[in-house]
Amino acid sequence: MLKVDEILAMAGKSMTVERVYGEPVEKDGIIVIPAAAVSGGGGGGDAGGAENGGRGVGFGMGGRPIGAYVIREGRLRWQPALDVNRAVAVLGWVTVVAVVVGATLAQRLRGR
């Protein structure tokens, strides 16, 4: 059975640059290098081993595409990925805040 520190060491090894940048892809003289935002975290435990009611470990990792580097005719440029879900969520929050602020300002102006 793996020990907690061994599991966490393996989890740490999974957080590498290879998880952030994908393999370059070349087509028609254009090279694309995909990039992602990757995050993770882990926990531990022990308190005497399984026979004493102890143990525990946890690790989670997530990622999302953020864009790609594009090399064309010797020129490098960054092409950000559009996260539609995030854009809609931000637009929703901005709308809610605008409505609340607008209602508060309208109330204050009426109260004068």
Buried (B, 14 or more C-beta within 10 A) or exposed (E): EEEBEEBBEEBEEEBEEEBBBBEEEEEEEEBBBBBBEBEBEBEBEBEEEEEEEEBEBEBEEEEEBBBBBBBEEEEEEEEEBEBEEEEEEEEEEEEEEEEEEEEEEEEEEEEE
